[in-house]
Amino acid sequence: MAKEHFCEFNRFYDKIPLILSSPDYVRLKKDDGSIEYIKTFGKHLKLAVRVAGDGKYYARSLYFIETDRVENLVRKGELKALTSR
């Protein structure tokens, strides 16, 4: 996570508990079982969490995604808004 998205990781690592406890959007990816949490900090920041074989949850990635992508996933019903917009 830190290697692939160094800037986002350094800036938002301490916000992971906030993202997990009060995301603006959430998505369960059926293909790999990961959970995507999206929190808006001016832009949409995505935190992807995956369950490992030992049953533990691991934060896999932390990076910004485009507003168009968020809107498209909401429109398709794949991404659920948890806050009123």
N, C-alpha and C positions, 0 to 999 in steps of 0.2 A: 504494500500500500504506500509506504513512504518512498519507495524507489520509483514507482511509476507516476505518482502524482505528488511530487515533493512539495510544491508550493501550497496546495490545498491541505496536505497532511500537516505541515508546519503551522498553518494558520488556523485550522479547525480541529485538530486532534483533541484538544481539551473540550470541544463542544459535542463529542460523541455521546456522552450521557444525555445531553439535551435533545439531540437528534433522535435518540432511541426512545426517550420518555415522552416527547411531544412533537412527532413529525407532522408536517403539513400534508404529506401523502405517503401511502404505503402500497406495496405490491408484493404478492407472493408469486414467484416464478415457478410454474409447475414443471418446467423442463429440468431444472436442477435443484429445486427445493430452496433456493435462496430467497431471502426477504430483502426488499429494497425500501429504504427509508429516505424520504426527500424532505429537506428543510430549506426554507427560503431565507437566504441571507443576502438580499438584493438580487442574487441569482439563485438558481435551484441547485443545491448541493445534495448529491446522492451518496448514501452509505449503504453498501451491499454487505449483507451478513449471510454466512452459509453455515450449515450444520455439518460438522466433520463426522467421520465414521465412529468416533468415540462418543458422539452425542453432544459434544461441546459446540458452542456457537463462536464463530470467528468473524471479525470484521475483515472483509476482503478488499474492499476498495472504497475510496472517498474522493469524489471529483464532481465538478460542475457538469450539468447537462443543460441542453438548450430548452428554452421555454416551449418551443414548437413541439419538441419530443414529449414533454410533460403533458401539454394539451392534447396531443394525439393519443397518448396512453389513457388519459382520462376519458376522452371521447369513445375509445374502444372498450371502456369498462375494465381495463386491466389495472389501472392505477386509481386508488380510492383517496379522495380528499377527506382529511380528518379535521380540517378547520374550514370555517366559512370564508369564502373569497368574495 
